[in-house]
């Protein structure tokens, strides 16, 4: 049994707590708000992020970072825009002997991957991994079957962490290509926004298939440019997560696209999402700027950027994408 602290109590952090608790590990959730910690500890629910899910009484929550001391594993499950600040807060708690996993789908505005942010803010020598795959929190919390990858440059770390997570319904596979997993995780959310727009406009299955194909092509090209392995793009963290995110009713990024197609603006959409964050919105600008510096043509990301940040007409954007295929 390991002692595990999960930093962040959104839907994904909470769902992973259920996986680890099923494996009989000691799980502590760190919250920013006392009322949420009280709800988890007293009612054993997290209704704002995981509706209709009863949590085990063995899962505890706290707002005190000191309560996470001496954990064998720390999992960072916060939005990408808050990762650096959060890692700084825990830099004096996390020792170099602890293992680190992040489940953050994004790239910092600086162009740095989330693992690079953690390396800069935590103690030197700490072993960092990323978990990603076709893993919607709502299904994982219900113990529905899925598979995921645990990627790290350190072989012992990725093997050890995979064993901590692995269950009969949550299969965890070790992988070396941490860059590929992180890049794919950021880009698939952008594709999902475009897919949501396409579906919201009732353009049909054929158009969606074409958009998905273009998205996979751009994901593969960008990943290669940033030093990832091609095989990662066609594995669980690449095409697996891409398909799940683009077609699932649980996808927040797809929801953004659907609501844009209904004529709603981003303020209205964010209010509807009750504090949950669609990483694809911010990632679109970050990756658009990054690829522009690289001189790389990325039609899907460019058109999505123009819709989100330059108010490009949605039908013109999708039509423009279909002409690029």
Buried (B, 14 or more C-beta within 10 A) or exposed (E): EBBBBBBBBBBBBBBBBBBBBBBEBBBBBBBEEEEBBEBBBEEBBBEBBBEEBEBEEEBBBBBEBEBBBEBBBBBBBBBBBBBBEBBEEBBEBBBEEBBBBBBBBBBBEEEBBBBBBBBBBBEEEBBBBBBBBBBBBBBBBBBEEBBBBBBBBBEEBBEBBBEBBBEEBBBBBBBBBBBBBBBBBBBBBBBBBBBBBBBBBEBEEEBBEBBBEBBBBBBBBBBBBBEBBBEBBBBBBBBBBBBBBBBBEBBBBBBBBBBBBEEBEBEEBBEEBEEBBBBBBBBBBBBBEBBBEEEEEBBBBBBBBBBBEEEBEBEEBBBBBBEEE
